[in-house]
Amino acid sequence: MPLEQIIFIYVFGLLGALALLALWNEHRRRGFETLNNDDKVFRCNRCGMVYTDDSDVDRSRCPQCGRTNDPFEY
């Protein structure tokens, strides 16, 4: 095998490994970032279910038991 082919394989192998590491890192980073979501978080006083609703509502009905709840502040 000529020296040029060995260098070619070595260089492109390293570049491929770096590309895979960059893709894996981007995938992992996206999993930990919070979403820029303006929805309000609600917690039902009756059943304890935590759910979200649009940011323009002041009270929301629980999808599980139907009770109307105020936004949850944390």
Sequence and secondary structure as in RCSB ss.txt:
>XXXX:A:sequence
MPLEQIIFIYVFGLLGALALLALWNEHRRRGFETLNNDDKVFRCNRCGMVYTDDSDVDRSRCPQCGRTNDPFEY
>XXXX:A:secstr
  HHHHHHHHHHHHHHHHHHHHHHHHHHHHHHS      EEEE TTT  EEEE TT SSEE TTT  EE B   
